[in-house]
Amino acid sequence: MSNADADRATPPAADHTFQVDLRGLVDLLSHHLYSSPRVYLRELLQNGIDAITARRAADPAAPAAIRLTAAGGGLRVEDSGIGLTEEDVHRFLATIGRSSKRDALETARRDYLGQFGIGLLACFVVADEITVVTRSAGTPDAPPVEWRARADGRYAVRVLPADARPEPGTTVLLTPRRGSEEWFAADRVLDLARDFGGLLPYDITVADETGRTSLVTDTPAVWDREYPTPESRHSALARYCTETLGFAPLDVIDLSVPLAGVRGAAFVLPSAVSPAMRGKHRVHLKGMLLTESADTLLPDWAFFVRCAVDTEALRPTASRESLYDDEALAAVRDALGAGLRSWLTGLAAHEPERLGRFLAVHHLGVKAMARHDDELLELMLPWLPFETTDGRVSLDEFAGRHRVVHITDTVEEFRQIAPIAAAAGLGVVNGGYTYDADLVGRLPALRPGTVVDRLDPDTVTAHLDPVDPFVELAAGDFLALARTVLAPLECEPSLRTFHPVAVPALLLDGRDERNERTRAQAESAAASAGDDLWAGILGALRGDAPQARLVLNHLNPLVRRILTVPDEELARTTVEGLYGQALLLSRRPLSAQESTLLNRSFLGLLERAVDNTAGGAAADPAGPADEK
Ligand SMILES: Nc1ncnc2c1ncn2[C@@H]1O[C@H](COP(=O)(O)OP(=O)(O)OP(=O)(O)O)[C@@H](O)[C@H]1O
């Protein structure tokens, strides 16, 4: 069949227009777009502000006020803005998704808060009916118009007599839907209006049933006011933080990105927080509170501050509860990050004590920042604290004393080895804390001549004093026995002298050694489970990592006695006991094999002790009394 035949066979397609189910749309908004019904008030304020902005663009002397009256259970919002003609009402109020602000010139559009043409629908989240009485300022001879819209999508428009509303402007009337009454209580309305509208540019008042009227707007913003001294500015901002953000800040940092019209302050948290926590910042858009929980405003590393800012250039999402993640936001984020950084560098140069107070709480944040910023690290090197064998000192100080900076892999390793390494003259930094190993690794580039080395068993052993050759010879039999006891554990015994004397044995066991042991254990487990393929693969991965070392301390009196134990069985048990005790000191998790060894040695020694006491008591009941 040709196309022409087909055209003849089928009737022409009829054009239709999409229908909108308003109830479905409102349900979507209230459950999926807005986080709370409270936003209805923000949308009303915003429309009032935009209407005044539009009127004043043509007539800068036009009145500029928004009056809210919460009375009789309902709410009236009256603005002295541009108003609407009957035609405008059909075009803008009654057409979802159409906004007069989008039709405006680009330059004027930037002055408006709204843009999407859906804001008014937020009122249907709390009310079944919206009544708007409006009179156009742009067409002065146009009569006032009343628009009544219902949540089911029906609306009615009627033209009112001229004296029904003599002045231009718009009044919106809402009566709460059953269950939404709480959002209309005068106190609630005042709180919401203060929260959303406190920084808006035109006067906003809220009146209650008794006629008591409160001013909502409190401008300029606390960060834009003039103060007689820097101290009074600091205290005013700190007070704002306590009242609005709910904590007394450790410090206050002014923020300003003129290109994006961002002004505000960052407040340093009074206690340390997890670097994984995303900051929750309070962001105003041209004065209107957009969100109290913007988490993309600052770089990730700036988790030690909370901000409050007002911005001109950033874009809101349609819910107007978060920022649109675009290039402008990325640029602002970078600029705010640079601001925080220069605050820090300023402190380092001029106010070291203040920097010290800050770092005492937030060194982790600065370390996170310095990982990707050599210049900052260089600047902060004299200030950032690290845990070392010289105590809590800066890397600068530490590198000044130790040409070779040793670093441990874990906190446990540091705890076990630090006292011994320190006594042996080694300089060790605890590399087990977040960011520390990264930063220490960058030290040679910043302080040429400094060497950074991982602390391995060989280095420690080499720094422990060897024993006299005669002592070594005398202990030969015991050490040979210890070698056979420890061989299955892939550990090699040796005898040294070291401090503290109270430590009988030290288990030196670096990362490579541990990895190799885990591999060997997995290989033997696979082999005994008959999994030849896996055992073969693991076997092929065998490393040539050195063995772990059990270094016995010849200065320790108990070790000296153990070296001369004649009973071979007891000597075996004591080797296992010393290994087990050193293992416990290393504070790492025990394998099944190690737990078995610990149990065996502990019970073996206990048995010996009981046997001795029982044997001694049986042979000579008066013995213990004689010893006293
Ligand atoms: N108080 C008012 N005075 C004058 N015009 C108003 C007022 N409220 C609403 N309008 C008109 O109704 C239109 C639709 O308003 P609505 O709040 O739904 O969207 P918007 O403010 O344009 O955009 P957004 O969805 O981003 O808030 C507006 O563009 C404006 O033309």
The ligand as an SDF file (V2000), in Angstrom:
LIG
                    3D

 31 33  0  0  0  0  0  0  0  0999 V2000
    2.1150   38.3760   44.5650 N   0  0  0  0  0  0  0  0  0  0  0  0
    2.1340   38.3700   43.2200 C   0  0  0  0  0  0  0  0  0  0  0  0
    2.0970   39.5240   42.5420 N   0  0  0  0  0  0  0  0  0  0  0  0
    2.1400   39.5490   41.1910 C   0  0  0  0  0  0  0  0  0  0  0  0
    2.2310   38.4640   40.4420 N   0  0  0  0  0  0  0  0  0  0  0  0
    2.2660   37.2740   41.0490 C   0  0  0  0  0  0  0  0  0  0  0  0
    2.2360   37.1490   42.4730 C   0  0  0  0  0  0  0  0  0  0  0  0
    2.2770   35.8460   42.7790 N   0  0  0  0  0  0  0  0  0  0  0  0
    2.3760   35.1820   41.6180 C   0  0  0  0  0  0  0  0  0  0  0  0
    2.3610   36.0200   40.5760 N   0  0  0  0  0  0  0  0  0  0  0  0
    2.4380   35.6830   39.1440 C   0  0  0  0  0  0  0  0  0  0  0  0
    2.2000   34.2920   38.9900 O   0  0  0  0  0  0  0  0  0  0  0  0
    3.2820   33.6660   38.3260 C   0  0  0  0  0  0  0  0  0  0  0  0
    3.4350   32.2810   38.8520 C   0  0  0  0  0  0  0  0  0  0  0  0
    3.8490   32.3390   40.1970 O   0  0  0  0  0  0  0  0  0  0  0  0
    4.6040   31.1170   40.8690 P   0  0  0  0  0  0  0  0  0  0  0  0
    4.8840   31.4370   42.2700 O   0  0  0  0  0  0  0  0  0  0  0  0
    3.8080   29.8800   40.6130 O   0  0  0  0  0  0  0  0  0  0  0  0
    5.9330   30.9820   40.0150 O   0  0  0  0  0  0  0  0  0  0  0  0
    7.1890   31.9500   39.8930 P   0  0  0  0  0  0  0  0  0  0  0  0
    7.2960   32.7980   41.1040 O   0  0  0  0  0  0  0  0  0  0  0  0
    7.1250   32.6390   38.5810 O   0  0  0  0  0  0  0  0  0  0  0  0
    8.3620   30.8940   39.8140 O   0  0  0  0  0  0  0  0  0  0  0  0
    8.8040   29.8550   40.9340 P   0  0  0  0  0  0  0  0  0  0  0  0
    8.0930   28.5790   40.6600 O   0  0  0  0  0  0  0  0  0  0  0  0
   10.2670   29.7470   40.6970 O   0  0  0  0  0  0  0  0  0  0  0  0
    8.4240   30.4510   42.2450 O   0  0  0  0  0  0  0  0  0  0  0  0
    4.4550   34.5620   38.5820 C   0  0  0  0  0  0  0  0  0  0  0  0
    5.4500   34.4240   37.5770 O   0  0  0  0  0  0  0  0  0  0  0  0
    3.8100   35.9440   38.5780 C   0  0  0  0  0  0  0  0  0  0  0  0
    3.6510   36.4110   37.2750 O   0  0  0  0  0  0  0  0  0  0  0  0
  1  2  1  0
  2  3  1  0
  2  7  2  0
  3  4  2  0
  4  5  1  0
  5  6  2  0
  6  7  1  0
  6 10  1  0
  7  8  1  0
  8  9  2  0
  9 10  1  0
 10 11  1  0
 11 12  1  0
 11 30  1  0
 12 13  1  0
 13 14  1  0
 13 28  1  0
 14 15  1  0
 15 16  1  0
 16 17  2  0
 16 18  1  0
 16 19  1  0
 19 20  1  0
 20 21  2  0
 20 22  1  0
 20 23  1  0
 23 24  1  0
 24 25  2  0
 24 26  1  0
 24 27  1  0
 28 29  1  0
 28 30  1  0
 30 31  1  0
M  END
$$$$
